[in-house]
């Protein structure tokens, strides 16, 4: 299994970046993907996910309306568009692949997925938001 992220960098507050994740080596028909970020000395935080068939996409409340996942099909790289970036978005961003049976719990419009349930991870790409 190989997951390769790219597209990170240094951007000013309010700016945008587009991260990509190229995946191979697992069963695309049963594995969806998530993005997870980790700031220095902080625990990993789930950001967004989509299912293997692209039927549903979920976002953490902190990024909803600013981040968007796009994908053509399961075997091509997918993208995480980051807009209106803030300094507290600074983190290493990982894409992770996991079984579609991993649950996303939503309540009152706020959704959460446990990143620890994902089996396959990329090496991460650094996003730094600073003036």
Secondary structure, DSSP 8 states (H G I E B T S, - for coil): -EEEEE--EEE-TT--EEEEEEEESS-TTTEEEEEEEE-TTS--EEEEEE-TTS--EEE-TTTTTTEEEE-S-TTS-EEEEE-S--GGG-EEEEEEEEETTS-EEEETTEEEE-GGG--EE---EEEEE--
